Every structure is written in C-alpha cells, then in structure tokens.
C-alpha cells in the first residue's frame, strides 16, 4: 500500500483533523484516509462498467444472461 507525507500542515488544520477523527472514533491517520477516499472517489460517481453498459443499451445492444459457475476451480500446479 502506498503512503504519503504532508509537509507544512498548519497546526490548526492538524488539530481540526484530530478532533474530527476523535468524533468519528478513528485515528487521525484513518480520518485522513477517509477524507481522501471520499474526495477522489465520491459515492455519486459514475463507474466505468455502468457507463459502458448504459452506452451499450442506448446503442441497442443485446441483453446477456451470464450465469457464473459457482463450483470451485482446481488449484494451479507449477510443477
């Protein structure tokens, strides 16, 4: 997993993050992760698969009834 360092963060901002994290019952680091995740991947975003399916339906595409086989597969052998 990646990590980042934020330099020159004002003390007031850091204090506000700590308070916000405590209110949410999380660590400051977990709160920062949640804020960043919500900022770059909002709940209302259009996902690529949904967008492509909608384009296909508008173009008069066919409906596919795909049934996945739920049985487990055999493990790979590298010998």
N, C-alpha and C positions, 0 to 999 in steps of 0.2 A: 504494500500500500504506500502511496506517496505521502510526503509531508512537506509543509511549507513553513517559512519563518516570516513573521510580520514585524518589520522594524519600525521604530519611531511611532508606535501606537500611543496616542495621548493617554495619560493616566486616567482621565475622566472616562474615556471610552473603555479602558480595561476594567475600571470599577463598575461601569454600567453592565458590561458583559458578565462579571462575577455575580452581580445582583440578579440579572436576568436568568443566569444558569441556576442559581440557588432557588429562584422562584419556580423554575421548571423541574427542580430536583435532579439536575445534571451537573457534571463537572464543567468548568469553563471551556475546556477543550471540546467536550461533546456539544456544548451550546454553539461554539463557533462552527463545528461541522454541520449542525442542523441549519444554522443561518445560511451558510454557503450552499448547502444542498437545496434549500428552498429557493435561493436566489437564482441558481443556474438550472434547476430542474423543477419549475413550478408545477403544481398539481393540474392546472388547466392547460398545460402544453399539449400540442398535437403530436402524437407519437408517429414515427415513420410508417410502421405497419398499418396503423389505422388510416393514415393519409393515403397510402398506396391502395388499400382495399376500397376506399371511397372513390378514388380515381378509376379503378377497375370497374366498379359498379356504374359510374357515370358513363363509362365507355361501352356499357352493355356487355360486360364480361359474364362469364359463366359462374354459377354457384357450384362450389366443390364441396362435397360431403366427404371429408377425410376422417377416417377412423384410425386412431393410433392403436397399435398392438400393445396392450399393457403387460404382456409377458416379459420377464427379464431376459436380457441378452446374455450370451455366454461371455465370460471374461476373455480378454485378448491374451494370446500366448506369444511371448517374444523369443521363444526357443526354436 
